[in-house]
Amino acid sequence: MKAKYDYGDEVTYKHLDENGRLVSDVCAVVGITNVETDPQSQHFGYQVGTVLYTVEFGDGSDKLVAENELELASGN
């Protein structure tokens, strides 16, 4: 599967916080992984064919998220 976003793209990660509220965090794409095999699927916990992104937040922390959890940030 072709990646929708590219390295350096500014994206919005929408997710539920610890209180169950929907929050949006702006972050940058710093890594792209295609889940191509069953062992990768088991390792990452996502189906074969999923595109995963490592995104970095403003505080320097990072997280691995699926493509469907991201949107291109406003202004891009």
Secondary structure, DSSP 8 states (H G I E B T S, - for coil): ---SS-TT-EEEEEEE-TTS-EEEEEEEEEEEEE--SHHHHHHHTS-TT-EEEEEEETTS-EEEEEGGGEEE-TT-
